[in-house]
Amino acid sequence: MSKRIFEGKVVSNKMQKTVVVAVDVPTKHHLYSKAIKITKRMLAKDEFDTAVGDMVLIEETRPYSKKVSWKVVKKLETTEAK
């Protein structure tokens, strides 16, 4: 079974070793068949100390807790600290 992999943006890192990643999922409207974009917020285990605004690659894994079943595989882009 292949693991699902998504690219997304970190929107929150207030938890310990867990980040919230916003992933844009393209889909088709069920009635009008127009292409639309749905944003899903996924909780992922983080070992890389990512900051808000970083682009990351997340992969599906075993459940770490009730809501966390994704992990950050690598950082793609880093935001500049002000």
Steps between C-alpha positions, in 0.01 A plus 500: 500500500644834400503789743335826405735799477389865497673836479364773726565812704546505877227718653557426871783362712368570851499134607797291610642303203175547304418749225184585307555483124255654250485288183321613182318205343365551145164338439201526270165649601242221519227688309676751273818300429710812551849456645511637856765511771426373851738582786540222757675551832698195609687446826849362447783386728798734459864413565647791299392802714307665219369856527170649388506561124745220413413272209530134604448152360278276717448125480227273635615279790362296785281696744711683761188617684127548442549775237865466393571245227740698280870584537721770351746336260701810403499879483470633145514877559582701809359843584727779609483594870430869559 
